[in-house]
């Protein structure tokens, strides 16, 4: 049982990340203001994580590197990365959003080449990045087939969000000794939640949160599983699986998201978009494999 435990959590994490996209999309359709939704989700999750940190009596690092990590992760990864993604998800299919975020490890590897001495890009990684980038271009080329200009804007904004979210992860990798991952997530999610709710008060003042039964379910699911359980499992898996095994987490979620989007929201992809999605997933999986 002990040997199988990491793989059970591995499957659970893939299921969580695969299901959050369709639940998020449907909640936006049901009337959740985008920025308000992600802000409230992070604030609640952050407070819960802070309580865990408090009861575990974990120290809170306050070095210059730690503060830089808190600020960059909260602003770039959570406020911009997730905030923009929530906003853009109003205009595109949930499966497309999931697929575009699959390119995250590719961008991390690309940025790492310039900032981390031991993470230089070799020929194998260049091929993986090229495959992934070509897949993104294929998907973007199909924008008009999914609804036209707003879809293209939505996909472009998500790509920008993914790129912005990648940098803090590279900085964290460079200064991983400076912070405790659980403490970092607790502080950053709380801070990001407050900032996003303030932004929502200005940008979404004419929108009212509709607390329908589904939206209540979505908020609870995205907070408890998407923001709390997923992070705790991900941190735990880093201690029990190899980086190669971790890299393969990029594969199942978009497949699950695509199936659920088709099943419950009627989302379909063109053949070229499916080909592009496959290329992005292959690039994301292979870019972190050692060669």
N, C-alpha and C positions, 0 to 999 in steps of 0.2 A: 504493500500500500504506500509506503514511504517513497519508493522509487517512482511510483506512478503519479504521486501528488503533483509534481511540477507540470506534468502533461495534462492533468485534469484542469489545473488553473490556466494553463496555456489555451485549452479549448474554451474555457469560460471567458477569457479575455478576448479571444477572437469573436466569440458570439456577442459580447457586449459592444465591441467596436463595430461589428457588422450591423447591429440592430439600431444603434443610436441615430444613424443618418435618416432612416425612414421615419422614426419617431419624431426627430427634430423637424423634418419637412412637414409632416402632418400637423404638428403643433403650430407651425407658422401659418399653414392653411386655415387652421381652426381659430386663428386670431391672436396668437402670442406675438407681441411686438418683439422684433428680433433682438435689439440691443438689451431691452429689459429682460428678456428671457434668459440670455446668456449671463447677464449681470447677476440676476437673482440666483441662478444656478451656482455660480462661482462663490457668491457670498455665503450661501448656506453651506456648501461643501467646505469652504475655507474655515468657517467657524467650527465645523465638526472635526476637521483635521487639526485645528489648533487645540481643541479639547483633548484629542488623542496625544498630541505632543505634550500638553500640560500633564496629563495623567502618567505618561511615560517618563516625565521629568527630563525631557531632552533639553540640552542647552541650545540657545539660539545664537549661532555665530554672528559676530558683528564686525568682522574684518572688512577692509576696503573691498576685497574681492567678493566677499559674501554679499555686501550691500549692492555692488554692481550687478551681481547675479539676480538678486531680488528685483531690482528695478528693471533690468533688461528682460527678464523672464515674464514679469507681470505685464509690462507695457507691450513688448513686441510679440511674445508668444500668446498671451491670453487676451489682452485688450484688443490689439490689432489683429493677431492671428485668428482667434476665435470670434471676436466681435465682427470683423469683416466677413468671415465665413458664414456666420448666422445671417447677416444682412444679405449676402450674395445668394444664400440658399433659397431665398424667396423667388429667385428668377430661374433656377436651374433644377434639373432632376437630382434627387438625393443620391442616386448611384453615380452621377457625374462628379458631385462634390466629393464623395468617398474616393473615387478613382484619382482625382486630381491631388487629393491629400496623400495618396499612396506615393507620390513623387517626393515627399518630404525627406526620406533618407538619401535620395539622390542629391538633393540640394545641400544637405548636411555634409555629405562627402565632398562635394564641389567646394564649399566654403572652407572646409577643414584643410584642404590642400594649401591654402594661403596662410592659415593661422596655426596649424598644428604640425610641428616638424616630423612627427612619426606617421602622419596620415597623408603622405603624398599620393597623388593619382598616378597609377600605372596604366599600361595599355589595356589590361582587363577592365579596370574601372572606367576608362574612357569609352570602351565599347558599351558597357552597361549604361553609362550616362547618356551616350548617343542614342541608344535604343529607347530609353525612357523619354528623352527630349523629343525624338521623332514621334513617339506615341502621343505626347501632349499636343504636338502640332496637328496630328491627324484628328484628334478629338476637337480641337479648336476649329479646324476646317469644316466640321460638321455642325457648327453653331446654328446656322440658319435652319437646319433640318429640325432643330429642337425649339424653334420659336423666334429666331431672328436676333435683333440687336441687343435686347435685354439679356438674352442667354449668353451672348459673347461677352458682354460687360460682366455678367456674373462669374463666368469662368475665368476671365482675366483677373478680376478682383480676388478670387480664391487663390490663383497662382501667386499673386502679390502677397497675400496673407501667408501662404506656405513659405515663401522666400523670407519674409520678415520673421516668421516663427523659427526658422532654422538657425539664425545667428545666435540667439541665447543658448541653444543646445550645444553649439560649438564652444562658446565661451565657458559653459558649464563643464564641458569635457576637459577643457584646458585647466580649469581651477576646481576640479571635482573634490579635492581635499578640503575646500573652503566651506562647504555647506553639507548639511544632512538633507537628503533628498525629500524626506517626509516633511521636515520643518520648512524647507524651501517652498514646497507645494502649498502648505498651510498658509504661509505668509503671502505668497504670490496670488493664490486664488482669492483670499480675503481682500487684498488690496485691489486686485483687478475687478472684483465684484463691485466694490464701492465706486471705483472710477466709471465703470460701465453704467451703473445705475444713475450716476450724475449726468453722464452723456445722454442717457435715455430721457432724463427729465427735460432736456433741452430739445433733442431731436425728435422725440416721440410724444411730446406733450399733448398732441391731439389724438393719440391712440390709447385705447383702454384695454387692459388685459382682460380677456374673457376667461374666467375661471370655470370652464366647462369640465365635466368629469374627465374627458380625454386630456385636456390641458393640465389638469391636476396630476393625472397619471404620468404624463410626459415630463413634467417638472420633477416629480419624485424619481422617476426612472433615470433621467439624464443627470440628476444630482447624485443620487445614491450609487448608481451603477457606473454612469459615464464619467463622473468627476471624482468619486471617492473610491469605490471598489476597484475600478480600472487602474487607477494610479497605485493603490496599495499592492495589487497583484503584479503590476508591471515592475515595481521596485523589488518585490520578492523574487520574481523570476530572474532578475539580473544576477541574483546571488546563487541561483540553482541551475541555470542553463548556460550554454556557451553562446557567444555572440553570433555564431552562425545560426543556431536555433532561434535566437531572438530575431534575426534578420528575416526569417521566414514568416514572422507575424504579419508582415506587409501583404502577404498573399490572400488569406481567407476573408478578411473584412470586406473588401470591395466586391468579392464574389457573393457574399451573403447579402450585402447592401443592394446589389444589382437584382438578385432574386426577389428580395422583399419589395423593392421599388416596383418591379414588374407585377408582383402578385397583389399588392395592396394599393398602389397608386397608379397603376397602368403605365408605368414608365418603360419605354422601349428604346433601344439603341440601334443606330444604323450599323450595317456590317463594318464600315470603316471605323466607326467609333468603338466597336467591339474589338477590332484589330488594334486600334490605338490603346485601348484599355489594357489589353493583354501585353503590349509592349511596355507600358508604364509599370505594370506589376512585375514583369520579368526583370526590368531594369532595377526596380526597387529591391527585389529579392537578391539579385546577383551582385549588386554593387558593394555589399558588405561581406561577401564571401571571400575568404582569404585565397589568394593565388600568388 
